[in-house]
Amino acid sequence: MRTRRSPRWLVGTLALSLAFMMAPAGVAHAAEPIPVPQTSGLPNKGTGTLAAADRDFVIKVRLAGLWEIPAGNMAVEKSNNAAVKKIGQSIAAQHVALDSLDRTAAKKLGISLPNQPNGDQQGWLNEMRTAATPEQFDQIFIDRLRAAHGKIFPAIATIRATTRNDTVRALAQQTNQFVATHMTLLESSGIVDYAALPTAPAPAAAGQGPVPIDNQMLVAANNGESIPGLSNTVILLVLAAALVVGVVTTMRIFRAR
């Protein structure tokens, strides 16, 4: 009895299907869309006073993309470090998404945007282009981007907290989340030179910060002798009144007997 042989095309199809099913999961996720940070229902109609600081912020978001996108692409091309390549690819792709949000906001608000990086940014890109070795490139790439993100991070918070314009507020909300993600990505490389980063300015006066502190609150926190919001004089008057009421009530009780 003769055994029938499977057609060659069928064998090839089965082999191809098996190879596809066994392919690494990472390949399937390579084309995932960039997760754009949500604004949690914040209005975005372009209403509200547009301050000079708001305009400057929108322009700076554009400038950030103009140099960080090519910097990220260079990391993919020039680095020998797989982690740095991935960081560069992610930051470049996310800045493309952020740049789209920024251009939409600028159009709505009538703000003209630049099309070239500024002088400092061009200098950083030139440093990366002329790096002698892949390792030197990695250090320049990571340090320059980490320093830039650290500088703009508090500036974004200021705009987010103070702007009167709803479109700028929404953009600041999204930019803040992108920048926080990028700082984390850069730091995950393990080669950030933290000692070279600028330090925070010293506080103007110890104990004073963004939360208002009342002197009586400090007294209450230290020894519990005062109640916040009440002066010692008020407390004494209340105690005296209570004492008078108590004496009068006691005298009435005895007279009644």
ChimeraX commands (.cxc) that place a marker at each C-alpha (Angstrom):
marker #1 position 0.00,0.00,0.00 radius 0.5
marker #1 position 1.48,3.36,-1.03 radius 0.5
marker #1 position 1.58,6.26,1.48 radius 0.5
marker #1 position 0.48,9.63,0.12 radius 0.5
marker #1 position 3.03,12.41,0.56 radius 0.5
marker #1 position 1.94,15.86,1.65 radius 0.5
marker #1 position 2.33,18.52,-1.03 radius 0.5
marker #1 position 5.43,20.70,-0.61 radius 0.5
marker #1 position 3.36,23.86,-0.43 radius 0.5
marker #1 position 1.47,22.47,2.56 radius 0.5
marker #1 position 4.70,21.63,4.39 radius 0.5
marker #1 position 6.02,25.11,3.71 radius 0.5
marker #1 position 2.84,26.75,4.94 radius 0.5
marker #1 position 2.88,24.77,8.17 radius 0.5
marker #1 position 6.53,25.66,8.78 radius 0.5
marker #1 position 5.86,29.35,8.18 radius 0.5
marker #1 position 2.88,29.33,10.55 radius 0.5
marker #1 position 4.93,27.61,13.25 radius 0.5
marker #1 position 7.74,30.15,12.88 radius 0.5
marker #1 position 5.25,33.02,13.17 radius 0.5
marker #1 position 3.73,31.62,16.36 radius 0.5
marker #1 position 7.16,31.16,17.93 radius 0.5
marker #1 position 8.43,34.64,17.04 radius 0.5
marker #1 position 9.42,36.86,20.04 radius 0.5
marker #1 position 6.57,38.89,21.51 radius 0.5
marker #1 position 8.62,42.10,21.28 radius 0.5
marker #1 position 8.46,42.08,17.50 radius 0.5
marker #1 position 4.68,42.16,17.57 radius 0.5
marker #1 position 4.75,45.27,19.79 radius 0.5
marker #1 position 7.27,47.21,17.69 radius 0.5
marker #1 position 4.56,49.22,15.91 radius 0.5
marker #1 position 2.52,50.12,19.02 radius 0.5
marker #1 position 1.21,53.71,18.99 radius 0.5
marker #1 position 2.69,56.28,21.37 radius 0.5
marker #1 position 0.51,56.58,24.49 radius 0.5
marker #1 position -0.52,60.25,24.55 radius 0.5
marker #1 position -1.09,61.50,28.13 radius 0.5
marker #1 position -4.71,62.28,28.87 radius 0.5
marker #1 position -5.93,65.63,30.16 radius 0.5
marker #1 position -8.68,64.13,32.34 radius 0.5
marker #1 position -11.46,66.18,30.77 radius 0.5
marker #1 position -9.67,69.54,31.01 radius 0.5
marker #1 position -11.26,72.10,28.64 radius 0.5
marker #1 position -9.17,72.98,25.61 radius 0.5
marker #1 position -10.95,75.76,23.74 radius 0.5
marker #1 position -8.24,78.40,23.66 radius 0.5
marker #1 position -10.08,80.55,26.17 radius 0.5
marker #1 position -8.46,82.63,28.89 radius 0.5
marker #1 position -5.79,85.30,28.97 radius 0.5
marker #1 position -2.60,84.30,27.16 radius 0.5
marker #1 position 0.44,85.60,29.04 radius 0.5
marker #1 position 3.93,86.13,27.65 radius 0.5
marker #1 position 5.11,83.15,29.74 radius 0.5
marker #1 position 2.43,80.99,28.08 radius 0.5
marker #1 position 3.64,81.92,24.60 radius 0.5
marker #1 position 7.24,81.25,25.60 radius 0.5
marker #1 position 6.25,77.83,26.95 radius 0.5
marker #1 position 4.55,76.78,23.70 radius 0.5
marker #1 position 7.61,77.88,21.72 radius 0.5
marker #1 position 9.99,75.99,24.03 radius 0.5
marker #1 position 8.01,72.77,23.66 radius 0.5
marker #1 position 8.50,73.09,19.91 radius 0.5
marker #1 position 12.24,73.79,20.32 radius 0.5
marker #1 position 12.60,70.70,22.52 radius 0.5
marker #1 position 11.27,68.51,19.74 radius 0.5
marker #1 position 13.43,70.16,17.09 radius 0.5
marker #1 position 16.62,68.89,18.71 radius 0.5
marker #1 position 15.53,65.85,20.72 radius 0.5
marker #1 position 14.00,64.08,17.73 radius 0.5
marker #1 position 17.27,64.15,15.72 radius 0.5
marker #1 position 19.23,63.38,18.91 radius 0.5
marker #1 position 17.11,60.29,19.52 radius 0.5
marker #1 position 17.54,59.20,15.90 radius 0.5
marker #1 position 21.31,59.60,16.24 radius 0.5
marker #1 position 21.26,57.37,19.31 radius 0.5
marker #1 position 19.69,54.62,17.22 radius 0.5
marker #1 position 22.36,55.04,14.53 radius 0.5
marker #1 position 25.54,55.76,16.51 radius 0.5
marker #1 position 25.25,53.92,19.83 radius 0.5
marker #1 position 26.45,50.37,20.40 radius 0.5
marker #1 position 24.43,50.15,23.62 radius 0.5
marker #1 position 21.05,48.45,23.09 radius 0.5
marker #1 position 19.54,50.30,26.07 radius 0.5
marker #1 position 20.64,53.70,24.74 radius 0.5
marker #1 position 19.31,52.84,21.30 radius 0.5
marker #1 position 15.93,52.00,22.79 radius 0.5
marker #1 position 15.91,55.17,24.90 radius 0.5
marker #1 position 16.70,57.29,21.85 radius 0.5
marker #1 position 14.02,55.60,19.78 radius 0.5
marker #1 position 11.38,56.07,22.48 radius 0.5
marker #1 position 12.21,59.73,23.16 radius 0.5
marker #1 position 12.27,60.61,19.45 radius 0.5
marker #1 position 8.91,58.92,18.84 radius 0.5
marker #1 position 7.29,60.54,21.88 radius 0.5
marker #1 position 8.55,63.97,20.86 radius 0.5
marker #1 position 6.93,63.50,17.46 radius 0.5
marker #1 position 3.62,63.00,19.28 radius 0.5
marker #1 position 4.23,65.95,21.62 radius 0.5
marker #1 position 5.25,68.18,18.72 radius 0.5
marker #1 position 1.93,67.43,17.05 radius 0.5
marker #1 position 0.06,68.47,20.21 radius 0.5
marker #1 position 2.16,71.62,20.46 radius 0.5
marker #1 position 1.60,72.67,16.85 radius 0.5
marker #1 position -2.14,72.15,17.26 radius 0.5
marker #1 position -2.14,74.35,20.37 radius 0.5
marker #1 position -0.01,77.03,18.68 radius 0.5
marker #1 position -2.37,77.17,15.71 radius 0.5
marker #1 position -5.37,77.55,18.00 radius 0.5
marker #1 position -3.66,80.35,19.95 radius 0.5
marker #1 position -2.08,82.13,16.96 radius 0.5
marker #1 position 1.52,81.54,18.11 radius 0.5
marker #1 position 4.30,81.39,15.49 radius 0.5
marker #1 position 6.70,78.51,16.05 radius 0.5
marker #1 position 10.38,78.14,15.06 radius 0.5
marker #1 position 11.54,75.53,12.54 radius 0.5
marker #1 position 15.18,75.27,13.67 radius 0.5
marker #1 position 16.80,74.43,17.02 radius 0.5
marker #1 position 18.33,77.37,18.89 radius 0.5
marker #1 position 22.08,77.92,19.16 radius 0.5
marker #1 position 22.60,75.88,22.33 radius 0.5
marker #1 position 20.61,72.96,20.94 radius 0.5
marker #1 position 22.54,72.98,17.67 radius 0.5
marker #1 position 25.75,72.92,19.69 radius 0.5
marker #1 position 24.60,69.83,21.60 radius 0.5
marker #1 position 23.69,68.08,18.34 radius 0.5
marker #1 position 27.12,68.91,16.92 radius 0.5
marker #1 position 28.74,67.41,20.03 radius 0.5
marker #1 position 26.86,64.18,19.37 radius 0.5
marker #1 position 27.72,64.15,15.67 radius 0.5
marker #1 position 31.44,64.58,16.34 radius 0.5
marker #1 position 31.71,62.15,19.27 radius 0.5
marker #1 position 34.91,60.11,18.85 radius 0.5
marker #1 position 33.49,56.79,20.04 radius 0.5
marker #1 position 30.05,55.24,20.57 radius 0.5
marker #1 position 30.70,55.33,24.32 radius 0.5
marker #1 position 31.47,59.04,24.20 radius 0.5
marker #1 position 28.30,59.60,22.19 radius 0.5
marker #1 position 26.25,57.73,24.79 radius 0.5
marker #1 position 27.53,59.93,27.62 radius 0.5
marker #1 position 26.91,63.17,25.72 radius 0.5
marker #1 position 23.46,62.06,24.58 radius 0.5
marker #1 position 22.30,60.97,28.03 radius 0.5
marker #1 position 23.79,63.91,29.94 radius 0.5
marker #1 position 22.65,66.65,27.55 radius 0.5
marker #1 position 19.08,65.39,27.38 radius 0.5
marker #1 position 18.87,64.72,31.13 radius 0.5
marker #1 position 20.11,68.23,31.94 radius 0.5
marker #1 position 17.67,69.80,29.46 radius 0.5
marker #1 position 14.70,67.87,30.85 radius 0.5
marker #1 position 15.66,68.74,34.41 radius 0.5
marker #1 position 15.76,72.42,33.50 radius 0.5
marker #1 position 12.35,72.55,31.86 radius 0.5
marker #1 position 10.61,70.27,34.38 radius 0.5
marker #1 position 10.01,72.98,37.05 radius 0.5
marker #1 position 9.17,75.53,34.34 radius 0.5
marker #1 position 6.34,73.30,33.13 radius 0.5
marker #1 position 4.99,73.04,36.68 radius 0.5
marker #1 position 4.93,76.84,36.97 radius 0.5
marker #1 position 2.93,77.21,33.75 radius 0.5
marker #1 position 0.58,74.37,34.72 radius 0.5
marker #1 position -0.13,76.05,38.07 radius 0.5
marker #1 position -0.46,79.66,36.93 radius 0.5
marker #1 position -1.74,79.91,33.34 radius 0.5
marker #1 position -5.17,81.42,32.74 radius 0.5
marker #1 position -5.49,79.82,29.29 radius 0.5
marker #1 position -7.17,76.42,29.09 radius 0.5
marker #1 position -5.27,75.23,26.00 radius 0.5
marker #1 position -1.90,76.06,27.56 radius 0.5
marker #1 position -3.02,74.32,30.76 radius 0.5
marker #1 position -3.91,71.13,28.89 radius 0.5
marker #1 position -0.64,71.23,26.92 radius 0.5
marker #1 position 1.36,71.73,30.13 radius 0.5
marker #1 position -0.43,68.74,31.68 radius 0.5
marker #1 position 0.59,66.50,28.78 radius 0.5
marker #1 position 4.11,67.93,28.47 radius 0.5
marker #1 position 4.74,67.36,32.16 radius 0.5
marker #1 position 3.95,63.65,31.81 radius 0.5
marker #1 position 6.11,63.28,28.70 radius 0.5
marker #1 position 9.08,64.99,30.36 radius 0.5
marker #1 position 8.78,62.88,33.53 radius 0.5
marker #1 position 8.79,59.76,31.34 radius 0.5
marker #1 position 11.86,60.94,29.43 radius 0.5
marker #1 position 13.80,61.68,32.62 radius 0.5
marker #1 position 13.05,58.17,33.84 radius 0.5
marker #1 position 14.11,56.65,30.52 radius 0.5
marker #1 position 17.40,58.58,30.51 radius 0.5
marker #1 position 18.15,57.63,34.11 radius 0.5
marker #1 position 17.46,53.97,33.34 radius 0.5
marker #1 position 20.64,53.99,31.21 radius 0.5
marker #1 position 22.67,53.95,34.42 radius 0.5
marker #1 position 25.23,56.44,33.08 radius 0.5
marker #1 position 23.74,59.82,34.07 radius 0.5
marker #1 position 26.43,62.05,35.59 radius 0.5
marker #1 position 24.34,63.37,38.48 radius 0.5
marker #1 position 27.28,65.32,39.92 radius 0.5
marker #1 position 27.28,67.51,36.80 radius 0.5
marker #1 position 23.61,68.47,37.16 radius 0.5
marker #1 position 22.80,71.89,38.65 radius 0.5
marker #1 position 21.79,71.89,42.30 radius 0.5
marker #1 position 18.55,73.34,43.63 radius 0.5
marker #1 position 18.79,76.91,44.97 radius 0.5
marker #1 position 18.98,77.25,48.74 radius 0.5
marker #1 position 15.67,78.17,50.43 radius 0.5
marker #1 position 15.26,81.86,51.23 radius 0.5
marker #1 position 14.39,81.08,54.85 radius 0.5
marker #1 position 14.17,77.79,56.70 radius 0.5
marker #1 position 10.64,76.62,57.40 radius 0.5
marker #1 position 9.04,78.73,54.69 radius 0.5
marker #1 position 7.65,76.96,51.65 radius 0.5
marker #1 position 4.67,76.76,49.34 radius 0.5
marker #1 position 2.35,75.87,52.27 radius 0.5
marker #1 position 1.53,78.98,54.41 radius 0.5
marker #1 position 2.76,78.51,57.97 radius 0.5
marker #1 position 1.13,80.42,60.83 radius 0.5
marker #1 position 3.22,81.22,63.92 radius 0.5
marker #1 position 0.57,79.77,66.20 radius 0.5
marker #1 position 0.55,76.59,64.11 radius 0.5
marker #1 position 4.27,76.27,64.82 radius 0.5
marker #1 position 3.64,76.77,68.56 radius 0.5
marker #1 position 0.92,74.15,68.54 radius 0.5
marker #1 position 3.16,71.72,66.67 radius 0.5
marker #1 position 6.02,72.27,69.12 radius 0.5
marker #1 position 4.29,72.08,72.52 radius 0.5
marker #1 position 0.55,71.88,71.99 radius 0.5
marker #1 position -0.10,74.99,74.13 radius 0.5
marker #1 position -2.01,76.92,71.47 radius 0.5
marker #1 position -4.88,76.18,69.14 radius 0.5
marker #1 position -4.30,77.30,65.52 radius 0.5
marker #1 position -6.41,80.34,64.69 radius 0.5
marker #1 position -7.01,81.40,68.33 radius 0.5
marker #1 position -4.91,83.91,70.26 radius 0.5
marker #1 position -4.10,83.51,73.96 radius 0.5
marker #1 position -6.26,86.55,74.77 radius 0.5
marker #1 position -9.31,84.98,73.14 radius 0.5
marker #1 position -8.75,81.73,75.02 radius 0.5
marker #1 position -8.50,83.57,78.39 radius 0.5
marker #1 position -11.71,85.54,77.71 radius 0.5
marker #1 position -13.60,82.34,76.87 radius 0.5
marker #1 position -12.36,80.67,80.08 radius 0.5
marker #1 position -13.31,83.73,82.17 radius 0.5
marker #1 position -16.81,83.83,80.68 radius 0.5
marker #1 position -17.26,80.13,81.38 radius 0.5
marker #1 position -16.15,80.70,84.99 radius 0.5
marker #1 position -18.66,83.56,85.49 radius 0.5
marker #1 position -21.49,81.47,84.06 radius 0.5
marker #1 position -20.54,78.60,86.35 radius 0.5
marker #1 position -20.53,80.82,89.47 radius 0.5
marker #1 position -23.89,82.42,88.62 radius 0.5
marker #1 position -25.48,79.04,87.98 radius 0.5
marker #1 position -24.18,77.65,91.29 radius 0.5
marker #1 position -25.52,80.65,93.27 radius 0.5
marker #1 position -28.98,80.22,91.75 radius 0.5
marker #1 position -29.04,76.55,92.71 radius 0.5
marker #1 position -28.20,77.34,96.36 radius 0.5
marker #1 position -30.79,80.16,96.56 radius 0.5
marker #1 position -33.44,77.83,95.22 radius 0.5
marker #1 position -32.79,75.42,98.05 radius 0.5
marker link #1:1,2 radius 0.2
marker link #1:2,3 radius 0.2
marker link #1:3,4 radius 0.2
marker link #1:4,5 radius 0.2
marker link #1:5,6 radius 0.2
marker link #1:6,7 radius 0.2
marker link #1:7,8 radius 0.2
marker link #1:8,9 radius 0.2
marker link #1:9,10 radius 0.2
marker link #1:10,11 radius 0.2
marker link #1:11,12 radius 0.2
marker link #1:12,13 radius 0.2
marker link #1:13,14 radius 0.2
marker link #1:14,15 radius 0.2
marker link #1:15,16 radius 0.2
marker link #1:16,17 radius 0.2
marker link #1:17,18 radius 0.2
marker link #1:18,19 radius 0.2
marker link #1:19,20 radius 0.2
marker link #1:20,21 radius 0.2
marker link #1:21,22 radius 0.2
marker link #1:22,23 radius 0.2
marker link #1:23,24 radius 0.2
marker link #1:24,25 radius 0.2
marker link #1:25,26 radius 0.2
marker link #1:26,27 radius 0.2
marker link #1:27,28 radius 0.2
marker link #1:28,29 radius 0.2
marker link #1:29,30 radius 0.2
marker link #1:30,31 radius 0.2
marker link #1:31,32 radius 0.2
marker link #1:32,33 radius 0.2
marker link #1:33,34 radius 0.2
marker link #1:34,35 radius 0.2
marker link #1:35,36 radius 0.2
marker link #1:36,37 radius 0.2
marker link #1:37,38 radius 0.2
marker link #1:38,39 radius 0.2
marker link #1:39,40 radius 0.2
marker link #1:40,41 radius 0.2
marker link #1:41,42 radius 0.2
marker link #1:42,43 radius 0.2
marker link #1:43,44 radius 0.2
marker link #1:44,45 radius 0.2
marker link #1:45,46 radius 0.2
marker link #1:46,47 radius 0.2
marker link #1:47,48 radius 0.2
marker link #1:48,49 radius 0.2
marker link #1:49,50 radius 0.2
marker link #1:50,51 radius 0.2
marker link #1:51,52 radius 0.2
marker link #1:52,53 radius 0.2
marker link #1:53,54 radius 0.2
marker link #1:54,55 radius 0.2
marker link #1:55,56 radius 0.2
marker link #1:56,57 radius 0.2
marker link #1:57,58 radius 0.2
marker link #1:58,59 radius 0.2
marker link #1:59,60 radius 0.2
marker link #1:60,61 radius 0.2
marker link #1:61,62 radius 0.2
marker link #1:62,63 radius 0.2
marker link #1:63,64 radius 0.2
marker link #1:64,65 radius 0.2
marker link #1:65,66 radius 0.2
marker link #1:66,67 radius 0.2
marker link #1:67,68 radius 0.2
marker link #1:68,69 radius 0.2
marker link #1:69,70 radius 0.2
marker link #1:70,71 radius 0.2
marker link #1:71,72 radius 0.2
marker link #1:72,73 radius 0.2
marker link #1:73,74 radius 0.2
marker link #1:74,75 radius 0.2
marker link #1:75,76 radius 0.2
marker link #1:76,77 radius 0.2
marker link #1:77,78 radius 0.2
marker link #1:78,79 radius 0.2
marker link #1:79,80 radius 0.2
marker link #1:80,81 radius 0.2
marker link #1:81,82 radius 0.2
marker link #1:82,83 radius 0.2
marker link #1:83,84 radius 0.2
marker link #1:84,85 radius 0.2
marker link #1:85,86 radius 0.2
marker link #1:86,87 radius 0.2
marker link #1:87,88 radius 0.2
marker link #1:88,89 radius 0.2
marker link #1:89,90 radius 0.2
marker link #1:90,91 radius 0.2
marker link #1:91,92 radius 0.2
marker link #1:92,93 radius 0.2
marker link #1:93,94 radius 0.2
marker link #1:94,95 radius 0.2
marker link #1:95,96 radius 0.2
marker link #1:96,97 radius 0.2
marker link #1:97,98 radius 0.2
marker link #1:98,99 radius 0.2
marker link #1:99,100 radius 0.2
marker link #1:100,101 radius 0.2
marker link #1:101,102 radius 0.2
marker link #1:102,103 radius 0.2
marker link #1:103,104 radius 0.2
marker link #1:104,105 radius 0.2
marker link #1:105,106 radius 0.2
marker link #1:106,107 radius 0.2
marker link #1:107,108 radius 0.2
marker link #1:108,109 radius 0.2
marker link #1:109,110 radius 0.2
marker link #1:110,111 radius 0.2
marker link #1:111,112 radius 0.2
marker link #1:112,113 radius 0.2
marker link #1:113,114 radius 0.2
marker link #1:114,115 radius 0.2
marker link #1:115,116 radius 0.2
marker link #1:116,117 radius 0.2
marker link #1:117,118 radius 0.2
marker link #1:118,119 radius 0.2
marker link #1:119,120 radius 0.2
marker link #1:120,121 radius 0.2
marker link #1:121,122 radius 0.2
marker link #1:122,123 radius 0.2
marker link #1:123,124 radius 0.2
marker link #1:124,125 radius 0.2
marker link #1:125,126 radius 0.2
marker link #1:126,127 radius 0.2
marker link #1:127,128 radius 0.2
marker link #1:128,129 radius 0.2
marker link #1:129,130 radius 0.2
marker link #1:130,131 radius 0.2
marker link #1:131,132 radius 0.2
marker link #1:132,133 radius 0.2
marker link #1:133,134 radius 0.2
marker link #1:134,135 radius 0.2
marker link #1:135,136 radius 0.2
marker link #1:136,137 radius 0.2
marker link #1:137,138 radius 0.2
marker link #1:138,139 radius 0.2
marker link #1:139,140 radius 0.2
marker link #1:140,141 radius 0.2
marker link #1:141,142 radius 0.2
marker link #1:142,143 radius 0.2
marker link #1:143,144 radius 0.2
marker link #1:144,145 radius 0.2
marker link #1:145,146 radius 0.2
marker link #1:146,147 radius 0.2
marker link #1:147,148 radius 0.2
marker link #1:148,149 radius 0.2
marker link #1:149,150 radius 0.2
marker link #1:150,151 radius 0.2
marker link #1:151,152 radius 0.2
marker link #1:152,153 radius 0.2
marker link #1:153,154 radius 0.2
marker link #1:154,155 radius 0.2
marker link #1:155,156 radius 0.2
marker link #1:156,157 radius 0.2
marker link #1:157,158 radius 0.2
marker link #1:158,159 radius 0.2
marker link #1:159,160 radius 0.2
marker link #1:160,161 radius 0.2
marker link #1:161,162 radius 0.2
marker link #1:162,163 radius 0.2
marker link #1:163,164 radius 0.2
marker link #1:164,165 radius 0.2
marker link #1:165,166 radius 0.2
marker link #1:166,167 radius 0.2
marker link #1:167,168 radius 0.2
marker link #1:168,169 radius 0.2
marker link #1:169,170 radius 0.2
marker link #1:170,171 radius 0.2
marker link #1:171,172 radius 0.2
marker link #1:172,173 radius 0.2
marker link #1:173,174 radius 0.2
marker link #1:174,175 radius 0.2
marker link #1:175,176 radius 0.2
marker link #1:176,177 radius 0.2
marker link #1:177,178 radius 0.2
marker link #1:178,179 radius 0.2
marker link #1:179,180 radius 0.2
marker link #1:180,181 radius 0.2
marker link #1:181,182 radius 0.2
marker link #1:182,183 radius 0.2
marker link #1:183,184 radius 0.2
marker link #1:184,185 radius 0.2
marker link #1:185,186 radius 0.2
marker link #1:186,187 radius 0.2
marker link #1:187,188 radius 0.2
marker link #1:188,189 radius 0.2
marker link #1:189,190 radius 0.2
marker link #1:190,191 radius 0.2
marker link #1:191,192 radius 0.2
marker link #1:192,193 radius 0.2
marker link #1:193,194 radius 0.2
marker link #1:194,195 radius 0.2
marker link #1:195,196 radius 0.2
marker link #1:196,197 radius 0.2
marker link #1:197,198 radius 0.2
marker link #1:198,199 radius 0.2
marker link #1:199,200 radius 0.2
marker link #1:200,201 radius 0.2
marker link #1:201,202 radius 0.2
marker link #1:202,203 radius 0.2
marker link #1:203,204 radius 0.2
marker link #1:204,205 radius 0.2
marker link #1:205,206 radius 0.2
marker link #1:206,207 radius 0.2
marker link #1:207,208 radius 0.2
marker link #1:208,209 radius 0.2
marker link #1:209,210 radius 0.2
marker link #1:210,211 radius 0.2
marker link #1:211,212 radius 0.2
marker link #1:212,213 radius 0.2
marker link #1:213,214 radius 0.2
marker link #1:214,215 radius 0.2
marker link #1:215,216 radius 0.2
marker link #1:216,217 radius 0.2
marker link #1:217,218 radius 0.2
marker link #1:218,219 radius 0.2
marker link #1:219,220 radius 0.2
marker link #1:220,221 radius 0.2
marker link #1:221,222 radius 0.2
marker link #1:222,223 radius 0.2
marker link #1:223,224 radius 0.2
marker link #1:224,225 radius 0.2
marker link #1:225,226 radius 0.2
marker link #1:226,227 radius 0.2
marker link #1:227,228 radius 0.2
marker link #1:228,229 radius 0.2
marker link #1:229,230 radius 0.2
marker link #1:230,231 radius 0.2
marker link #1:231,232 radius 0.2
marker link #1:232,233 radius 0.2
marker link #1:233,234 radius 0.2
marker link #1:234,235 radius 0.2
marker link #1:235,236 radius 0.2
marker link #1:236,237 radius 0.2
marker link #1:237,238 radius 0.2
marker link #1:238,239 radius 0.2
marker link #1:239,240 radius 0.2
marker link #1:240,241 radius 0.2
marker link #1:241,242 radius 0.2
marker link #1:242,243 radius 0.2
marker link #1:243,244 radius 0.2
marker link #1:244,245 radius 0.2
marker link #1:245,246 radius 0.2
marker link #1:246,247 radius 0.2
marker link #1:247,248 radius 0.2
marker link #1:248,249 radius 0.2
marker link #1:249,250 radius 0.2
marker link #1:250,251 radius 0.2
marker link #1:251,252 radius 0.2
marker link #1:252,253 radius 0.2
marker link #1:253,254 radius 0.2
marker link #1:254,255 radius 0.2
marker link #1:255,256 radius 0.2
marker link #1:256,257 radius 0.2
view
